[in-house]
Amino acid sequence: MKREDTVGFEQNDSGNIETSSQELSAEKLLSITQIAKYRKIPTERLRYYDKIGLLKPDYIDPMTGRRYYSAQQCEKLGTIKELRNMNLSLKEIEDYFDGRNLEKSERILSEHYELLKQEIAAKQEISRVLEEKLNFIKELNNTDFKLDNPKIKQLPERYALKGQSNKFRTNLTGIEFMKLEETIGGTSPVLATDKVAMTIPNSIDPDECEAKRRPVVFCSAEFSRHPSFVTVPGGRYVCAYHRNCYSYFGEIIMKMRCLAENQGYKLGEEGFMIYRIDITLTDNDEETIAELQFPLIEN
């Protein structure tokens, strides 16, 4: 008989081999492979849980070192897995099982439920912005989509943080954008382009346009106490899409002025150049698209 076959057996005074109580109990337990497969968890993770004391086996075969788990431990492992899915750390899970009672469990689960709701809301916002971004990219292929074609839009009141750097397309401006986005807890850069802008003067002079540009990040009213906070009035705006965010805007500004004058208005002194497609999506400047927005002012 092989050595492993005798595990859990003992000789009595008569020399007969008897099955030990441990071996009988092990027959009713789950092996580490079985419980791992049932809970869809790697066996390495179970060994680690054993090492840190989070989930120790009910029985370890002294001859083979094999771990065995009870049905109750299988349930505990399921709870651990669910708590990990709720982003509880192993330390928090250890605390969850320490001196557990209904009041304590409710408190811990309630705290993480609130965190989970916040996380879901944040993911939903990213999903909404991503959907808008993808729809805009698809719209570019639509034959009805026109560049350098000014139109009048009714825009709501908006809020923004306005930077100071006028070093357009330099590292200084990039750093200032990063600081403004950090303030409002911005989403990933590829999604943030619709809220990133530069102020642009109502001027066809290239030097004046360069000198008066300032970085802008649109935000919510909750940042009203920030020193860079500004309110962007709602109302009628002349808007136009222009290819190449980094090109000269003199010609399109002239078209926007003409449209305003035909409606009995004039353009405001300052507008926005909002990045719709920028370097977060393409390396080709000719594929970038900016939306220019200037408020209409009565003559």
C-alpha positions as CSV (number, residue, x, y, z in Angstrom):
1,M,0.0,0.0,0.0
2,K,1.3,3.5,-1.0
3,R,2.1,6.0,1.8
4,E,-0.7,8.4,0.6
5,D,-3.2,5.6,0.7
6,T,-2.7,5.1,4.5
7,V,-3.3,8.8,5.3
8,G,-5.9,9.0,8.1
9,F,-5.5,5.4,9.2
10,E,-4.2,4.1,12.5
11,Q,-3.3,0.7,13.9
12,N,-5.2,-0.5,17.0
13,D,-3.8,-2.7,19.7
14,S,-4.6,-5.8,17.6
15,G,-2.6,-4.5,14.6
16,N,-5.7,-3.8,12.6
17,I,-5.9,-0.6,10.5
18,E,-8.8,1.7,11.6
19,T,-10.1,4.8,9.9
20,S,-9.4,7.9,12.0
21,S,-12.1,10.5,12.8
22,Q,-10.1,13.1,10.8
23,E,-10.2,10.9,7.7
24,L,-14.0,10.4,8.1
25,S,-14.5,14.1,8.4
26,A,-12.3,14.9,5.4
27,E,-14.6,12.7,3.3
28,K,-17.3,15.2,3.8
29,L,-15.2,18.2,2.9
30,L,-14.3,19.9,-0.3
31,S,-10.8,19.8,-1.7
32,I,-9.1,23.1,-2.5
33,T,-9.6,22.4,-6.2
34,Q,-13.3,21.7,-5.7
35,I,-14.0,24.8,-3.7
36,A,-12.0,27.0,-6.1
37,K,-13.9,25.6,-9.1
38,Y,-17.2,26.1,-7.4
39,R,-16.5,29.7,-6.4
40,K,-14.5,30.4,-9.6
41,I,-11.4,31.5,-7.6
42,P,-7.8,30.5,-8.3
43,T,-6.4,28.0,-5.9
44,E,-3.4,30.4,-5.4
45,R,-5.8,32.9,-3.9
46,L,-7.1,30.4,-1.5
47,R,-3.6,29.6,-0.4
48,Y,-3.0,33.3,0.1
49,Y,-6.2,33.6,2.2
50,D,-4.9,30.7,4.3
51,K,-1.5,32.4,4.7
52,I,-3.0,35.7,6.0
53,G,-5.6,34.0,8.1
54,L,-8.6,35.2,6.3
55,L,-9.9,31.7,5.4
56,K,-8.1,28.8,6.9
57,P,-8.9,25.2,5.7
58,D,-11.1,23.1,8.0
59,Y,-8.6,20.3,7.7
60,I,-5.1,19.9,6.3
61,D,-4.0,16.3,5.5
62,P,-0.8,15.9,7.7
63,M,0.7,13.5,5.1
64,T,0.0,15.3,1.8
65,G,-0.6,18.9,3.0
66,R,-3.8,19.0,1.0
67,R,-6.4,21.6,2.2
68,Y,-10.0,20.7,2.7
69,Y,-12.9,23.1,3.3
70,S,-16.4,22.7,4.8
71,A,-19.7,23.9,3.2
72,Q,-19.8,26.7,5.8
73,Q,-16.3,27.9,4.6
74,C,-17.6,27.7,1.0
75,E,-20.3,30.2,2.0
76,K,-17.8,32.4,3.7
77,L,-15.6,32.3,0.6
78,G,-18.7,33.4,-1.4
79,T,-19.2,36.4,0.9
80,I,-15.5,37.3,0.6
81,K,-15.8,37.3,-3.1
82,E,-18.9,39.5,-3.0
83,L,-17.2,41.9,-0.6
84,R,-14.1,42.1,-2.9
85,N,-16.5,42.9,-5.8
86,M,-17.7,45.8,-3.7
87,N,-14.1,47.0,-3.5
88,L,-13.5,46.2,0.2
89,S,-9.9,45.6,0.9
90,L,-8.7,42.4,2.5
91,K,-8.1,44.3,5.8
92,E,-11.7,45.6,5.7
93,I,-13.0,42.1,5.0
94,E,-11.1,40.7,7.9
95,D,-12.7,43.4,10.1
96,Y,-16.1,42.5,8.7
97,F,-15.8,39.0,10.0
98,D,-14.3,40.0,13.3
99,G,-17.0,40.1,16.0
100,R,-19.7,40.3,13.4
101,N,-23.2,41.1,14.3
102,L,-26.2,42.5,12.3
103,E,-25.6,46.2,13.3
104,K,-21.9,46.0,12.3
105,S,-22.7,44.3,9.0
106,E,-25.4,46.8,8.2
107,R,-23.1,49.7,8.9
108,I,-20.2,48.4,6.7
109,L,-22.5,47.4,3.9
110,S,-24.3,50.8,4.0
111,E,-21.0,52.7,3.8
112,H,-19.9,50.7,0.8
113,Y,-23.4,50.9,-0.8
114,E,-23.1,54.7,-0.9
115,L,-19.6,54.5,-2.4
116,L,-20.9,52.1,-5.0
117,K,-23.7,54.5,-5.9
118,Q,-21.1,57.2,-6.4
119,E,-19.0,55.0,-8.5
120,I,-21.9,54.0,-10.7
121,A,-22.9,57.6,-11.2
122,A,-19.4,58.5,-12.2
123,K,-19.3,55.5,-14.7
124,Q,-22.7,56.6,-16.1
125,E,-21.4,60.1,-16.6
126,I,-18.3,58.7,-18.5
127,S,-20.7,56.6,-20.5
128,R,-22.8,59.6,-21.4
129,V,-19.8,61.7,-22.5
130,L,-18.4,58.8,-24.5
131,E,-21.7,58.3,-26.3
132,E,-21.7,62.0,-27.2
133,K,-18.1,61.8,-28.4
134,L,-18.8,58.8,-30.6
135,N,-21.9,60.3,-32.0
136,F,-20.0,63.4,-33.0
137,I,-17.3,61.4,-34.7
138,K,-20.0,59.5,-36.6
139,E,-21.6,62.8,-37.5
140,L,-18.4,63.9,-39.2
141,N,-19.1,61.3,-41.9
142,N,-22.6,62.6,-42.4
143,T,-23.1,64.5,-45.7
144,D,-25.1,67.1,-43.8
145,F,-22.2,68.0,-41.6
146,K,-20.6,71.2,-42.7
147,L,-17.4,73.0,-41.6
148,D,-17.0,76.7,-41.6
149,N,-20.7,77.1,-41.9
150,P,-21.8,79.5,-39.1
151,K,-25.2,79.0,-37.4
152,I,-27.0,80.6,-34.6
153,K,-27.6,78.5,-31.5
154,Q,-29.4,79.1,-28.2
155,L,-26.9,78.0,-25.5
156,P,-27.6,77.7,-21.7
157,E,-25.7,79.5,-19.0
158,R,-22.5,77.7,-18.3
159,Y,-19.7,77.8,-15.7
160,A,-16.0,77.5,-16.2
161,L,-12.5,77.8,-14.7
162,K,-10.4,80.3,-16.7
163,G,-6.6,80.1,-16.7
164,Q,-4.1,82.8,-17.2
165,S,-1.5,81.4,-19.6
166,N,-1.6,82.8,-23.1
167,K,1.2,80.6,-24.4
168,F,-1.0,78.8,-26.9
169,R,0.0,75.2,-27.7
170,T,2.9,75.2,-25.3
171,N,3.8,73.2,-22.3
172,L,2.7,76.0,-20.0
173,T,-0.8,75.9,-21.3
174,G,-0.9,72.1,-21.1
175,I,0.2,72.3,-17.5
176,E,-2.5,74.9,-16.7
177,F,-5.1,72.7,-18.4
178,M,-4.0,69.8,-16.2
179,K,-4.3,71.9,-13.0
180,L,-7.8,73.1,-14.0
181,E,-9.0,69.6,-14.8
182,E,-7.5,68.3,-11.6
183,T,-9.5,70.9,-9.7
184,I,-12.8,69.6,-11.1
185,G,-11.8,65.9,-11.0
186,G,-11.8,65.6,-14.7
187,T,-12.5,62.4,-16.7
188,S,-9.9,60.8,-18.9
189,P,-8.4,63.1,-21.5
190,V,-10.0,61.4,-24.5
191,L,-13.5,62.2,-23.0
192,A,-12.6,65.6,-21.6
193,T,-12.3,67.4,-24.9
194,D,-15.9,68.7,-25.0
195,K,-15.2,70.7,-21.8
196,V,-11.8,71.9,-22.7
197,A,-11.5,75.2,-24.6
198,M,-9.6,78.4,-25.2
199,T,-10.9,81.9,-25.1
200,I,-10.6,83.6,-28.5
201,P,-10.9,87.3,-29.3
202,N,-13.2,88.7,-32.0
203,S,-10.2,89.6,-34.1
204,I,-8.7,88.7,-37.4
205,D,-5.2,89.8,-36.4
206,P,-3.1,86.6,-35.8
207,D,-0.9,88.3,-33.2
208,E,-3.9,89.6,-31.2
209,C,-5.6,86.2,-31.4
210,E,-2.4,84.5,-30.0
211,A,-2.0,87.1,-27.2
212,K,-5.5,87.0,-25.8
213,R,-6.1,83.2,-25.7
214,R,-6.7,81.7,-22.3
215,P,-7.3,78.1,-21.3
216,V,-10.8,77.2,-20.1
217,V,-12.3,74.1,-18.6
218,F,-16.1,74.0,-18.3
219,C,-17.4,72.9,-14.9
220,S,-20.4,73.0,-12.6
221,A,-21.6,75.8,-10.3
222,E,-20.2,73.9,-7.2
223,F,-16.8,75.4,-8.0
224,S,-18.0,79.0,-7.7
225,R,-15.6,79.7,-4.8
226,H,-12.6,78.9,-7.0
227,P,-10.6,82.1,-7.8
228,S,-10.6,81.1,-11.6
229,F,-14.4,80.6,-11.7
230,V,-16.4,82.5,-14.3
231,T,-20.0,82.5,-15.4
232,V,-20.6,82.2,-19.1
233,P,-24.0,83.9,-19.9
234,G,-26.6,81.9,-21.8
235,G,-28.2,83.2,-24.9
236,R,-27.8,83.3,-28.7
237,Y,-24.4,82.4,-30.0
238,V,-23.0,82.2,-33.5
239,C,-21.3,78.8,-33.7
240,A,-19.2,77.2,-36.4
241,Y,-17.0,74.1,-36.7
242,H,-13.5,74.6,-38.1
243,R,-11.0,72.0,-39.2
244,N,-7.5,72.2,-37.5
245,C,-7.7,73.5,-34.0
246,Y,-4.3,75.1,-34.4
247,S,-4.8,77.1,-37.6
248,Y,-5.8,80.7,-38.3
249,F,-9.4,81.6,-37.6
250,G,-9.6,85.0,-39.4
251,E,-11.7,83.8,-42.3
252,I,-14.3,81.9,-40.3
253,I,-14.6,84.8,-37.8
254,M,-15.3,87.1,-40.8
255,K,-18.1,84.7,-41.8
256,M,-19.5,84.7,-38.3
257,R,-19.5,88.5,-38.2
258,C,-21.4,88.7,-41.5
259,L,-24.1,86.3,-40.2
260,A,-24.4,88.4,-37.0
261,E,-24.8,91.6,-38.9
262,N,-27.4,90.1,-41.2
263,Q,-29.4,89.3,-38.1
264,G,-29.0,92.8,-36.8
265,Y,-26.4,91.9,-34.2
266,K,-22.6,92.0,-33.7
267,L,-20.3,89.4,-32.3
268,G,-19.1,89.7,-28.6
269,E,-15.6,90.8,-28.0
270,E,-14.6,87.3,-26.7
271,G,-15.8,83.8,-27.6
272,F,-14.7,80.2,-27.1
273,M,-12.8,77.8,-29.2
274,I,-13.9,74.4,-27.9
275,Y,-11.9,71.3,-28.7
276,R,-14.2,68.7,-30.3
277,I,-11.6,66.5,-31.9
278,D,-8.1,67.1,-30.8
279,I,-4.7,65.5,-30.1
280,T,-6.2,63.1,-27.6
281,L,-7.9,61.4,-30.6
282,T,-5.5,62.0,-33.6
283,D,-1.9,62.9,-34.3
284,N,-3.0,64.7,-37.5
285,D,-3.7,68.4,-37.1
286,E,-5.9,68.3,-40.2
287,E,-8.2,65.9,-38.5
288,T,-8.7,68.1,-35.4
289,I,-11.9,70.1,-35.2
290,A,-12.8,73.1,-33.1
291,E,-16.1,74.7,-32.5
292,L,-16.1,78.5,-32.3
293,Q,-18.8,80.2,-30.2
294,F,-19.3,83.9,-30.1
295,P,-22.2,85.6,-28.2
296,L,-24.6,87.8,-30.2
297,I,-24.7,91.4,-29.0
298,E,-27.4,93.9,-30.0
299,N,-26.1,96.8,-32.0
